[in-house]
Each structure stands twice: as structure tokens, then as C-alpha cells.
Amino acid sequence: MINKRLLIKNLIAHNDENSFYDKKRKIEIGEKEGKAKFLKHICALSNSNPKNNSYIVIGVEDEDNSIVGVDFFDDSKIQNLINAYLNNPPIVQYENIPFPHLNEDKVVGLVTIRPNEGLTSLKKNIWKYYGGSVFFRDGSISMPKVFDIKIKDVNSKIVTAIENNSQNNIQLTLDGVFDFMKKRKDYNPQYKVFKEYFVLCWSGQKKVVKQETFYSRVDIELINEQVRLFFSKLDEVSIEVDEHQFKIIEYVHLGFQNSYKYYHLEQTIIDFSNNTNYTIDSKLLFEPPQFDKKVLHHIYNTNNTILEKLKKGLTLTKSEEIDLKNLPATYLICYLNLFHEAIDKLNEAKMYLKNHSEEIYEIYKDTMRILRKVKYS
């Protein structure tokens, strides 16, 4: 089993960006340009390495290779995005890899690209790239190419060597458990060994509501691979554990005007088998709440007024400051109730919410995470 933290270190140490490895400070697949560039790199790496894995490491400074990290990114629907835009799409996996020196809410993103037989190309236009375009890696650059030659496999031995040197061992597993217990000591850290092989650590702030147990600030890591499977500061989560499975149900708190309710968002089941394999199955449970259209029109207009004041640098009233905390979620509710322009307003608000306060920006990011799950399901 590959230790993904060690794999990242070996990729960074091996060489600069090349035809099987790319690094990024961050990616922005929520925006059209960022999404297009991400798809271009996936296409190019898949075509340039027809027989072996390719990798993109996210959260690394380009100049000195320092690991600075990015926000946790839930990839459960990213394959849907790949399938929607690419012909002959590769299998793409996005994993969140924690490093001890990073803040608790930061990880390094690791994208693994497993090619299929044949060429991968853009299925349709996106940003400035045309449908039908084919990309390859030219050194460290992803370039469009016209070709009539057979694709050569030149990297298999190198990639295999890097992966073999990144295998997990007992010391790395124990170090990972100790790192987790130390870092999450204020949130009731626990661990469990599944099938005498897999070590799973998790933590969270526990609370009991009507005889049901929920957790917030939940962190779940598969220590064998050094992969963070789940992380959220804001959501409520229920956890069920038996000898074979680890089951998570995520809830979101939505509403307005002092009328809030917890809604099922997503169920994730991690199933451990006897043949030293595991599977992760995620199922969206979310049913968008429906509200009175007249009330929503009032809230939508109130949000627009607050956004305009932020854009102009005007001071908000006390009541507007309270409404601002709910602005991302209420824009989301409006969008889910067919106020189609609300999504544009939510995207427009990003920079102003980020500049206003860290608390508001965290709420915004969590709202966008919910939207992403719903959109690609």
C-alpha cells in the first residue's frame, strides 16, 4: 500500500515538473478558467503516459517546492466532471494528504490519473479550448498537438520506482497515528484497526441531541495511506462503526428568519474487505428545502443590497452584519428554489466575503462545497 505523504515527497524530490508529474500552488475548478486548465492538464498527462499513473500535486510553491497546503477538497463527484468534458476519460482520484507542519484545515491535494486505452480529448468547448482538442505534455507544459504517430511509453520504469519507494511500513503507520492523536487531542481522537491491517483515526466534538450522537469539527484519516477522508469545521456528522465498515452521514444546517433545520447531505460508507482492499461509496441524500417565493424574493433583495454595500466599501448596520453571516446559505437556498441568478451573486460575493472576515469566508466555502456536491451528482 502506497503512503501518499511519502509519495508526494518522492515526486517533489525526484525532478521538476515533467511528462508524468505536475505541481500547482492551487486550482480553482469552481471557475470556468480554472476548470478548463485543470481538464487540459488531466488530458495532457493521460495522453503522455498511456501505461502508468500520472500525478498532480496541489499546495506546493513553484519556486522552492515548499509545501504550503490548500483547503480540504471533497472529490466525491470529480469523476463526473471529468466524464462530462473528456472523451475517453481517465480514472481520476483526488485525495487530501495531511502533513504535520500544516494547520489543521490545510492539506496537500494529490490527483492520480489512470489512463484508458486510446487518446483523451476535450468533448466540448470550455473557456478558450475547443471541443476535440488533444493535449500532451511538452516537458512541464501541457500543449495542444496534432499527431499521427503512436504514443510512446517512456515513464513506466521511473513511475514504478517512485511508487515502490513510497510503500507504507509499520513505522510510518505508527508515526501517523501519533501525529493524529497529538494534533487532534482537543477533539476526542480515536483509532480502530480493521481486518488487522487498516488503521483509521477520527476525532470530533461530540454532542447528544434527543438521544442521538452527532459530531462537529470532524477529522477522519486512513493512516496506512496518509489520506484525509473527511474534514469539516461546520457540519454535523453522525458516525457508525462496526467490524467491517465506517459509516458517515453528513448534515447541513439551513434556513432563515430563526427557522433552521438539519438536512441530510451525504452518506459515505468505507468498507474494508479481507483481501487488503477497501472501497468508499458516497451517496447524496440531499433534498433541497422549498420555501415561499415571496419570502425568498425579500431575502434575495436583502442579500443584493448587502453585497452592493460591500462592493462600495460602505459600513453595514448591526442587522446587516447578522444577515451577512447567512448570506452564502440564503443565496444557496434561493438558487435551489430556482432563483438562477443567485449562483452568479454567490460567485460575485467571494472576494468581498473573504476580505470581510475569516469566519464569513469559512461559511462561504462550506456553502460552495454543498453546491458542488449537488451540482455534480
Secondary structure by P-SEA (a helix, b strand, c coil): ccaaaaaaaaaaaaccccccbbbbcccccccaaaaaaaaaaaaaaaaacccbbbbbbcccccccccccccccccccaaaaaaaaccccccbbbbbbbbbccccccbbbbbbbbbbcccbbbbccccccccccbbbbbcccbbbbbccccccccccaaaaaaaaaaacccaaaaaaaaaaaaaaacccccccccccccbbbbbcccccccccbbbbccbbbbcccccccccccccbbbbbbbcccbbbbbbbbbbbcccbbbbbbcbbbbbbbccccbbbbbbbbccccccccaaaaaaaaaaaaaaaaaaaacccccaaaaaaaaaaaaaaaaaaaacccaaaaaaaaaaaaaaaacaaaaaaaaaaaaaaaaaaac
